[in-house]
């Protein structure tokens, strides 16, 4: 699978603070988990991936990184994982699947279809499992389509998870908002809300975007 802007953006944007343990749900090839290892001092960084090919790539990438002793990937569904794991995580992060419209499987590979179709991990299951796995003083973060923001936050509120930070992402200054970056916790607060613009024009990035993600690209 390709390294997407959404995942890198989320991994650069979140604030894991002084977390001891971090969980990346739906890690794909491990990019966000690797970002968490690069950005934090967490001693335990677990990743979860249901697709066997992506799981194998994530394990290979973890072992090849400088942080292999802090990274571990589980090959399981979120539902099964949440049922079996007893410990709580200080920080949980996910770039969940979110294609909800009808699609043709021959348009892209089956693995990418699964990774990007919301039926493989509905928001309700993602939120309910996250609330079970999250420590009382912990935080969680997600990147979702902006059009789903209200629905997602309503579902989160049912599990007593409330937004603390919201950044809405636009491709260019004059384009529509496409994504919402959300950081939530069990503590109610007035969320910090802002907007991030990625490009001035094609392949010419804004300084805000460069400052945020340049630590994760060889050329930026």
Phi, psi and omega in degrees: 000147178287155173280115185267157178299320184304310183296313179298318180299314179298314181297329178279330187278324188295161177238091181285355178053226183258044183295137174274324183229137182228142175236129175252112183271123182073057190290342183065237178267009170098009187300310184294319177300320177295322176298319179296323177294321180290325188267341189236171175257013181306133181274339180232115177234105179262148177231152183231130181212129183270332181281128187294320181293314178296319178304312180298322179292321179297315179300316179297317180293321178298313183294331181276350184274173177283354187240025184303331181284350180252354187247137176214137181245131176260137177259091184196165173282157179296319181301313180294317181299314182295329179288327189263335184273130182265326185288159179255150179255143178287331182214132178235135184225146180203137167253086191282163175293144183213013170286122181244351181271168180296141182223162175256125185294336180279000181280329177216170183296153180302322180297318181287328174299311180299316184292339185243010180252123189298339179295337180284340176203083181300151180305322182300316180291318179301312183291314181299317179292319179299316181296328178288324185270349187270135176294154185303321180261013183276183179218158178223157184214147184215156168241127184221165174298140180302324181296341180260003187301310182298314178301314182297315181292327176294318177296318180298320181298328178295337176257016178063033173251130188231145183290135173249329177221138175222125172237124180260132192251131177240145177295311176225171184303321185262003180271168179285156175292131183252322187230156171237128172262123187235130170241126187233163174205179177280355181264125176286139177201167172281113187292146171280119186239130176209180182235141176240128175256130185277311187236146169281314171207178188308119178068010172248106191268151177289157180294325178299317180291318178300313181300327184284317192247355189297338178291353184243004179237142177290327180232114179207000000 
